[in-house]
Amino acid sequence: MADNDNVIIDENGESVTIKDDSGKPAVFHFFEETYIPLDDEDGVTTEFECIASMEYEGVIYYALLPKPENEDDEPEEFVVLKGEEDGDELLFSSIDSEEENQRIGELFLKGLFSMEEMDGGYFTVILQSIL
């Protein structure tokens, strides 16, 4: 099922492929209530909800929402990190280039909006909280 020429949703609803402005595909996989702890450079651990992964130009990126301290609070933005497998471990690193960070963030928003159209529930709540 394709919503338009730039968005392809697989038959099982497990992934969404979006083409960027140059026609390169970005393949998304979406998660519900998947939490991971991450340590910052100061050793402080913060729990994040992994809402989606995206494979783009041979790199896998992850969109993460910081878990709010209070259940009534909603995150105002999501964080995008690169993921790299090291044996059985998944290691995350930041995106160094502002241009790459902007491009990847925009692709994630397009992917999340396409999932919102399909799902109408869980991802609608996420999008409303970060936009």
C-alpha positions as CSV (number, residue, x, y, z in Angstrom):
1,M,0.0,0.0,0.0
2,A,1.5,3.3,-1.0
3,D,0.1,6.7,0.2
4,N,2.1,8.5,-2.5
5,D,5.3,7.9,-4.6
6,N,7.6,8.8,-1.6
7,V,5.9,6.7,1.1
8,I,5.7,2.9,1.0
9,I,4.1,1.0,3.9
10,D,4.8,-2.7,3.9
11,E,1.9,-5.1,3.9
12,N,2.5,-6.2,7.5
13,G,2.7,-2.6,8.8
14,E,6.2,-3.4,10.2
15,S,8.1,-0.8,8.3
16,V,7.7,2.4,6.3
17,T,10.0,3.4,3.5
18,I,10.2,7.1,2.6
19,K,12.3,8.6,-0.2
20,D,14.2,11.8,0.5
21,D,14.3,14.7,-2.0
22,S,17.0,13.0,-4.0
23,G,15.1,9.7,-4.1
24,K,17.3,7.8,-1.6
25,P,15.2,5.4,0.6
26,A,14.9,5.7,4.4
27,V,13.5,2.6,6.0
28,F,11.7,3.0,9.4
29,H,10.8,0.5,12.1
30,F,8.6,1.6,14.9
31,F,8.6,0.6,18.6
32,E,6.1,0.9,21.3
33,E,7.1,1.3,24.9
34,T,10.7,0.2,24.5
35,Y,12.9,1.9,27.1
36,I,16.7,2.0,27.2
37,P,19.1,3.6,29.8
38,L,21.8,5.8,28.4
39,D,24.8,7.4,30.2
40,D,26.0,10.8,29.2
41,E,29.6,12.0,29.2
42,D,29.3,12.9,32.9
43,G,28.1,9.4,33.8
44,V,24.5,10.4,34.5
45,T,22.0,7.8,33.4
46,T,18.8,8.8,31.7
47,E,16.0,6.5,30.5
48,F,14.8,7.0,26.9
49,E,11.9,5.6,25.0
50,C,13.1,4.3,21.6
51,I,10.2,5.2,19.3
52,A,11.8,4.4,15.9
53,S,14.8,3.3,14.0
54,M,15.7,4.4,10.5
55,E,18.2,2.9,8.1
56,Y,19.5,5.6,5.7
57,E,22.6,5.6,3.5
58,G,23.9,2.5,5.3
59,V,23.6,4.0,8.8
60,I,21.0,3.1,11.4
61,Y,19.6,6.0,13.4
62,Y,17.4,5.9,16.4
63,A,14.7,8.5,17.6
64,L,14.6,8.6,21.4
65,L,12.3,10.5,23.8
66,P,13.6,11.2,27.3
67,K,11.3,9.4,29.8
68,P,9.6,12.2,31.8
69,E,10.2,12.2,35.6
70,N,6.5,12.9,36.1
71,E,3.9,10.8,34.2
72,D,1.9,13.9,33.4
73,D,4.8,15.6,31.7
74,E,5.3,15.0,28.0
75,P,8.7,15.3,26.2
76,E,9.1,18.4,24.1
77,E,11.6,17.0,21.6
78,F,13.2,13.8,20.5
79,V,16.9,13.0,20.3
80,V,18.4,11.3,17.3
81,L,21.5,9.1,17.7
82,K,23.5,6.8,15.4
83,G,23.5,3.1,16.4
84,E,26.4,0.8,15.8
85,E,26.6,-2.9,16.7
86,D,29.7,-4.1,18.6
87,G,29.3,-7.8,19.0
88,D,26.1,-8.3,21.0
89,E,26.0,-4.6,22.2
90,L,24.3,-1.7,20.5
91,L,26.4,1.5,20.9
92,F,24.9,5.0,20.4
93,S,26.8,8.1,19.3
94,S,25.8,11.6,18.6
95,I,25.5,13.1,15.1
96,D,28.4,15.5,14.7
97,S,27.3,17.5,11.7
98,E,24.4,20.0,12.2
99,E,23.4,19.5,8.5
100,E,23.2,15.7,8.9
101,N,21.3,16.1,12.2
102,Q,18.8,18.4,10.5
103,R,18.3,16.1,7.5
104,I,17.9,13.0,9.7
105,G,15.5,14.8,12.1
106,E,13.3,15.9,9.2
107,L,13.2,12.3,7.8
108,F,12.2,11.0,11.2
109,L,9.3,13.5,11.4
110,K,8.1,12.4,7.9
111,G,8.3,8.8,9.0
112,L,6.5,9.4,12.3
113,F,3.7,11.4,10.4
114,S,3.3,8.5,8.0
115,M,3.0,6.1,10.9
116,E,0.5,8.4,12.6
117,E,-1.7,8.2,9.5
118,M,-1.5,4.4,9.6
119,D,-1.8,4.0,13.4
120,G,-4.0,6.8,14.6
121,G,-3.2,6.2,18.2
122,Y,0.1,5.7,19.9
123,F,2.2,7.8,17.5
124,T,-0.4,10.5,17.4
125,V,0.2,11.1,21.1
126,I,4.0,11.2,20.6
127,L,3.7,13.6,17.7
128,Q,1.4,15.9,19.6
129,S,3.8,16.0,22.5
130,I,6.9,16.9,20.4
131,L,5.4,19.4,17.9
